[in-house]
């Protein structure tokens, strides 16, 4: 299972945004990512929730873009 650090990096979510949305300070996230501290269970849960929300939002954006592209393609196919 992918850890929160790898998920954050692969999703493209910045440390700053992760800190803002999770309520965990950016400094604490940075220290945790470099192995200098461990997040508490509550902090880790908050980070996971922030990541889930971010990734879900990105998935919705992509889905909407694909839907819009399909509509555009269908409209040009009908027009031809």
C-alpha positions in Angstrom: 0.0 0.0 0.0 1.3 3.4 -0.9 2.1 5.7 2.0 0.8 9.3 2.3 4.2 10.8 1.3 4.3 8.9 -2.0 0.6 9.6 -2.6 1.1 13.3 -2.0 4.0 13.4 -4.4 2.4 11.3 -7.1 -0.8 13.3 -7.0 1.0 16.6 -7.5 -0.4 18.0 -4.3 2.0 20.5 -2.9 3.2 20.3 0.7 1.7 23.8 1.3 -1.8 22.8 0.0 -1.6 19.5 2.0 -0.8 21.5 5.1 -3.6 24.0 4.5 -6.2 21.4 3.9 -5.1 18.9 6.6 -4.4 21.4 9.4 -0.9 19.9 9.9 1.8 22.5 9.6 4.0 22.5 6.5 7.0 22.3 8.7 5.7 19.2 10.4 4.9 17.6 7.1 8.4 18.4 5.8 10.0 16.9 9.0 7.8 13.8 8.6 8.7 13.4 5.0 12.4 13.4 5.8 11.9 11.0 8.7 12.8 13.5 11.4 9.4 13.2 13.2 6.4 10.9 13.0 2.9 12.3 12.5 0.4 11.4 15.2 -2.4 9.1 14.3 -4.8 12.1 14.1 -2.4 14.1 11.9 -1.9 11.1 9.6 -5.7 10.6 9.3 -6.1 14.4 8.5 -3.4 14.1 5.8 -5.0 11.0 4.3 -8.4 12.8 4.2 -6.9 15.9 2.6 -5.2 13.6 0.0 -8.4 11.7 -0.7 -10.3 15.0 -1.2 -7.6 16.4 -3.5 -7.4 13.2 -5.6 -11.2 12.9 -5.8 -11.4 16.5 -7.0 -8.8 15.9 -9.7 -10.6 12.8 -10.8 -13.9 14.8 -11.1 -12.0 17.5 -13.1 -10.6 14.9 -15.5 -14.0 13.2 -15.8 -15.6 16.5 -16.7 -12.9 17.3 -19.3 -13.4 13.9 -20.9 -17.2 14.4 -20.9 -16.8 17.8 -22.5 -14.4 16.5 -25.1 -16.9 13.7 -26.0 -19.7 16.2 -26.4 -17.5 18.4 -28.6 -16.5 15.4 -30.7 -20.1 14.2 -31.0 -21.2 17.7 -32.1 -18.5 17.9 -34.7 -19.4 14.4 -36.0 -23.0 15.4 -36.4 -22.1 18.7 -38.1 -19.9 16.9 -40.7 
